Amino acid sequence: MRLRPQLNVPLVVSLAAHAALLGAVGPGGSNSAFNESHQAALQVRFARHGEASVVAPVSKPAPMRAEGARVALPLASRYFRSSELDQSAVPIELAPLVYPERELVNRIRGTVRLRIFISASGVVERSEIVVATPIDRFEQAATDAIKATRFRPGIKSGRAVASEKLIEVEFDPYGPRPEEGR
């Protein structure tokens, strides 16, 4: 003997109404973006004698590949560290480093360490000051020079990817003049 709860018939009616509503918003309907993202969210199966069962959709199996074949996987949209890359990002167009006037006149040395974030096209998208000595003297000059520098992007699995890099910019008033090169 099988017991059936009292709510079976109202549940079937409710599920049928919801299924009809989802069907009305189907492809070509006014809310197709909603339909595409929620179309497989619910499946209702109708059985004999007014019973219904609700099942979750089955996900599609991953595509099969031949033994030893390489499948190109999409690379994540994130910044890869140099240690994760096959080839690290390399500067190709150095921007001029402008020594702050007051610090040059007073012969003050300084160092700024920055973490830079380079796009897959080689543009510095942003930078963060990690440490600077002395504080509040050279940060702006270093940031301006780095943002104007172009890079050959990092390479991972044969593709240009966004990467991050830690660099250090030195300011030395006793070093070679910019036109003498380094």
C-alpha positions in Angstrom: 0.0 0.0 0.0 1.4 3.4 -1.0 0.5 6.6 0.9 0.3 9.8 -1.0 0.4 13.2 0.6 -2.6 15.5 0.2 -0.5 18.1 -1.6 0.3 16.1 -4.7 -2.5 17.6 -6.9 -1.9 21.2 -5.9 1.8 20.6 -6.4 1.3 19.2 -9.9 -0.8 22.2 -10.8 1.7 24.7 -9.4 4.6 23.0 -11.2 2.7 22.9 -14.4 1.9 26.6 -14.1 5.5 27.4 -13.5 6.6 25.3 -16.4 4.1 27.0 -18.7 5.4 30.4 -17.5 9.0 29.5 -18.2 7.9 28.2 -21.6 6.2 31.5 -22.4 9.4 33.4 -21.7 11.2 31.0 -24.1 13.5 31.7 -27.0 12.5 34.9 -28.8 10.4 36.0 -25.8 10.9 39.4 -24.2 13.3 38.1 -21.6 15.6 35.8 -23.5 18.6 36.6 -21.3 16.7 35.3 -18.3 15.5 32.3 -20.2 19.0 31.4 -21.4 20.5 31.5 -17.9 17.6 29.7 -16.2 16.2 27.4 -19.0 17.8 24.3 -17.6 17.4 25.2 -14.0 14.3 23.1 -13.4 12.8 20.1 -15.2 9.3 18.7 -14.4 8.4 15.2 -15.3 4.7 14.2 -15.3 3.8 10.7 -14.5 0.5 8.8 -14.4 -2.2 9.5 -11.9 -1.4 13.2 -11.3 2.0 12.6 -9.8 5.0 14.8 -10.8 8.6 14.7 -9.9 11.1 17.5 -10.1 14.6 16.7 -11.1 17.7 18.8 -11.5 19.2 19.1 -14.9 22.0 16.8 -15.9 25.2 18.7 -16.8 26.8 17.9 -20.1 29.8 15.6 -19.8 33.2 17.1 -20.6 34.2 16.5 -24.2 36.3 13.4 -24.7 39.8 13.8 -26.2 42.1 11.4 -27.8 44.9 9.8 -25.7 47.8 12.2 -25.4 46.0 15.0 -27.3 46.4 18.5 -25.9 43.3 20.6 -25.5 43.7 24.4 -25.4 42.2 25.5 -22.1 41.1 29.1 -21.6 43.6 30.9 -19.4 42.1 32.5 -16.4 41.6 36.3 -16.5 44.0 37.1 -13.7 47.6 38.4 -13.3 50.1 35.5 -13.3 53.2 35.8 -11.2 56.6 35.6 -12.9 57.1 32.1 -11.4 54.0 30.8 -13.1 55.1 32.0 -16.6 57.1 30.3 -19.3 58.6 33.8 -20.1 58.4 36.7 -17.8 57.3 40.2 -19.0 60.3 42.3 -20.3 60.5 46.0 -20.8 60.9 47.0 -24.4 60.3 50.8 -24.3 61.7 52.4 -21.2 60.2 55.8 -20.2 62.6 58.5 -18.9 63.0 58.5 -15.2 62.7 62.1 -13.9 64.7 62.7 -10.8 62.7 65.0 -8.4 64.4 68.4 -8.4 64.6 69.0 -4.6 66.1 65.5 -4.1 68.7 66.0 -6.9 69.8 69.4 -5.6 70.2 67.9 -2.0 71.9 64.8 -3.4 69.4 62.4 -1.8 69.4 58.7 -2.8 66.3 56.6 -2.8 64.8 53.3 -3.8 61.2 52.5 -4.7 60.0 48.9 -5.0 56.7 48.5 -6.9 54.4 45.7 -7.9 53.2 46.3 -11.4 50.3 44.7 -13.2 50.9 44.3 -17.0 48.2 43.5 -19.5 48.4 40.9 -22.1 49.2 43.7 -24.6 52.2 44.9 -22.6 50.6 48.0 -21.0 51.1 48.7 -17.3 47.5 48.8 -16.0 48.3 49.7 -12.4 51.1 49.7 -9.9 51.4 49.5 -6.1 54.1 50.9 -3.9 55.6 48.0 -1.9 58.3 50.0 -0.1 60.0 53.3 -0.6 63.1 54.8 1.1 63.0 57.6 2.0 59.2 57.8 2.3 57.3 60.4 0.3 60.2 61.5 -2.0 60.5 59.3 -5.1 57.2 57.4 -5.3 55.5 59.7 -7.8 58.5 59.8 -10.1 58.9 56.0 -10.1 55.2 55.5 -10.7 55.1 57.9 -13.6 58.1 56.3 -15.3 56.7 52.8 -14.8 53.3 53.7 -16.1 54.8 55.0 -19.3 57.0 51.9 -19.9 55.9 49.4 -22.5 56.6 45.6 -21.9 56.7 42.5 -24.0 53.9 40.6 -22.1 54.5 37.4 -20.1 54.0 34.1 -22.0 52.2 31.1 -20.6 51.4 28.0 -22.7 52.4 29.9 -25.9 50.0 32.8 -25.3 50.5 36.4 -24.0 48.9 36.8 -20.6 48.4 39.4 -18.0 51.1 39.3 -15.3 52.5 41.0 -12.2 56.0 41.8 -11.6 58.0 43.2 -8.7 60.6 45.8 -9.7 62.9 48.2 -8.0 63.7 51.7 -9.2 66.9 53.3 -7.9 67.5 57.1 -7.6 71.2 57.9 -7.2 72.4 61.5 -7.7 76.0 60.3 -8.0 75.2 57.8 -10.7 75.6 58.3 -14.5 73.6 61.1 -16.1 70.5 59.9 -18.0 72.1 60.8 -21.3 75.2 58.6 -20.5 73.0 55.5 -20.1 73.3 52.8 -17.5 
